[in-house]
């Protein structure tokens, strides 16, 4: 997705290296290889290193198929997380990191992150749900449209102090919706109370379940879980094979939401993403749609 200058005003920028898509900039202090085009790994590896060194980035983060992961390992990357079947349900995907500062490898709150993960897994074991709780009274789920972008941006600004993508900008949201990103919201008495998105990659048959946000006064009603289940059904209808998320590792709510929904833990990305005002570690969770009976 190419962004206009106004859509990238405060966030890291998106650009192509050949046919591969990279996000980079000072907000996250990193370069993120979001999509590796076939047979471009050699070119991308050298240009990512140059990009990182020229800009003083402390990390390169890459999402790659298993069949090229060894090339990244030889170039100094380490595997941080793994998603089976990420590529069309047949080949796994590896999230890899290369560090240019030692501190970036080590979360300062490791004990807290381990506790969040342990609690999430325990909650999943006790109460894994394939169906979400009912919607609150006077609430309904809607697919969001470009004319609603101003209200969406206002909700994101209300919830987050910072975000790795420019969701505070209505122009960015409109451009995303014009592409392969589907946003869904929950309206309660006509007010937008919660949002989430499914960022589809039709080429690899997968979607990232992301951009979850709920206004403070509506928290505790499991709106994220309701949206997640609804989006799963929509992604299955699109014919996708695999879903995944990159969730804040320190968030009990989001990790429990995905664990309860049957997602498997794939690994932790240390000091990876600038969100809610600071740099945070992130957990990867994943779900194979063909292993779940989802109602339409």
N, C-alpha and C positions, 0 to 999 in steps of 0.2 A: 504494500500500500504506500503510495507516495503522498506526502503531506504538504500542504501549503505552509508557507512561513508562519502564518497566524496560528495554525494548528499545533505548531511545535515550539511555541514561544518559551515555555519554561521546562520542557521535558527533553530527554535525550532524543536525538533525531533518528529517523529510519532512512537507510540508503542501500543501494545495491552494490555488491562487489561481483561483477559479472552478472549472473542470474541468481546469485545467493543474496538473501536479505539479512542485513545487520542493523541492530539498534546500538547506538553508542552516544556517550556524552558525559559531562561532569556530574550530572545528578546521581547516577548510579556508579560513577567512577569505573566504568567497565565498557567493553564491547561484547555484545550478545549476538551470536550467530543463530538467528531464529529459523532460518531455512537454508539448508545446504543444497545447492543445485547439483545434479549428477555430474560426476567427473570434474568437479571444481575444487576438490579438497586441497590439492597442492597449492593452487593459486590463492585460495582463501586463507590457508594457514600462514603463508608468508605475509599477506596483506593485513591480516588481523594483528600479527605481531608488530608490524610497522605502525599500524594505527594506534595500538596500545602504547607503544614506546614514545611516539611523537606527542601524544596527548597526556602522558603521565598516568594512564589508567592503571589500577591495581589488580584488575582481574579481566580475563576473557572467559566468557561463558558460552558454551556451544551445545546445541541439540543436534545429534548426528545419528545416522543408522549404525547398527552394530557392525556392519561389514567394513566401515571405515574408522571405527573407534581406535583400532590399533595404530593407525597413522597419527592420530591426535595424541595418543599415549607417547609415541616416539618423539613427538614435538614438545613434550613436557606437560601435557594435560593429565589430569586424574579424573576417574569416573566418580561423580557425586550421586547420581541417581540413575535408575533403570526402569523403563516402561516396556513390558512385554507387548509385542504386537502393535507398537506405535505406528509402524509403517504398513498400512493396509491390512492390519491384523496378522501379518505374516512374519515381519522382522521387527525385532526389538529396537528401541531407541535408547540412547545413552546421553545423559546430561553431563557434560564434562567441564572442568574448570582448569584454567592456568593462572597462576598467581604471580604477581609482580611485587608483592609485599607480604611478608610473613604473617602479619596480623590478620590478613584477609582469610587465611586458612582456618582460623580458630575462633568460633563464637565465644564471646566473653560470658555469655549466660548459658553455658552448656548444660549445667544441672537443671535449670528451668526448662530448657527445651526437651530434655529427656523425660522430665515429669509430665509435660504436656502430651508427649507422644505415648507414654505409658497409660495415662488416664484415657486418652482417645481410644487406644486399643482395648482397654478394659470396657469402656462404654460400648464399643462395637460388639464385643463378645457377649455382653448382657442383653443388648437390645438392637441388633441389626434390623433395620426396617427397609422393606422394599416398597412400602407405601408411606407417604408423608402424613403428618398430622393434617386435620382439616383446616381449610382456610378460616381465618377469623370472620366473625359476622361483618357484613357490609364490605367484604373484600373480594377482589377478583384479580386473576392474572391476565396480563395483556402483553402482546408483543409490541415493543416500542417502535416508533416511526420517526423519521427525521424532523417532523414538525414539533416533536416533544423534546428535542435535544437541549433546549434551554433549561427545562425542568430537570432533566437528567444531570446536566452539568452542575446545577445548583445542589442537587442531592449529594453528588460526589464531593463538592466543595464543603458541604456541611459535615460529612463523615470523615474525610481525610485531610491531614495537614500537608501531605505530599503524596504523589503517586508516580509509579515508574513510566506511565504513559499519560498523555495529556487529556485525561477524561474530564478535566475542569473546563475544557474548551468545547463549546457546542459544535464548532466547525469540525473538530476531530471526530466527534461522535457521529456527525452526519456522514463524514467520509467513511468511517468504519461500517456504518449501516448500509452504505451504498456498495460495500464489498461483501465479504463472507462472514461478517460478524452479526449475530442475532442477539439483540438485547431484549430482556423480558423484565417486566416490573409487576409489583403488586400494588394495586390501588385500594386504599381503605377509605371509605366514604368520599371517594373521588380524589383523594390526596395520594401522591406517589410516596410510598412508604419504604420500598425496597427495590433494589435493582441487581441484575447479574447479566452476564453475557456468555454466549458460546462462540468462541472464535474458531471457526471451521477452517481446516486445511483439507480441501477436497482432493488434492493431489495425493495425500498420504492416508486419507480416510480416517482422520482423527479430528478431535476438537478439544481446545482448552476451555475448561469451565472456570470462568474468572470474573473479575470486576464486581464481586459481591459487596453490597453496601446496604445497610439498614439504618434508618433514622433512629436516634437514641430512644425516642419515646415508644418505638414499636419493637424494641429488642425483647427477647424472651418469648416470642411467639413462634419461633422456629421458621421464620419466613425464608431464610436461606435454604433450609432443607426442602421447603415446598417448591421454591424456584428451581433447585437442583433437580428434583424429580421431574418437574415439568420439562426442563430443558433436555434431560436424558431421553424422554419420549420423543421430543422433536428431533434430536440428533439421530436416534434410531430410524425415524421416518426418513431422514436424509440419506440413510444407507451407510452411515459411518460405523467403523469397527471398534474404535478405541476412544475413550475419554480420559483426560487427565487434568490435574490442577497443580498449580504452584502456589501453595497457601503459606501464610505467615506462620513460621514454626512456633512462635510464642503465643499463638491465638488458640485458646481452648475451644472457642466456639466453632471456628472454621475446621479445625482438625477433627473435632468430634462429629461435625456435620458430615464430612466425607467418610469417616470411619463407619458411622452408623448406616450410611447409604450403601455400604458394601465395597467401597474402594479399598485397594491394597496400598500399603505404604511402599514407596519406591526409593526413598533416600532423602537426605538433607543437603541443601545447597548453602554452604556457610557464607554469611555476610554477603548476600547476593543482591538484594533489592532495596532501593530507597523508597520507603512507604511509611505513611503516618508520621512523617517528620524525622525519620532516621533510617540508617542502613540495617536491615534485618536478614536473618537466616530464613530459609523457606523450605517447606516440606513438599515433596512430590507424592501425590496419590493418583492411582489409576484404576480404570474399570474397563473390562472387555465386554462390550455390549452383547455379543453373541453368547455370553455365559449367563445372561440375565433374562428373565421373562418380564418384559416391560409392557404395561398396559398402555394402549393408545387412547 
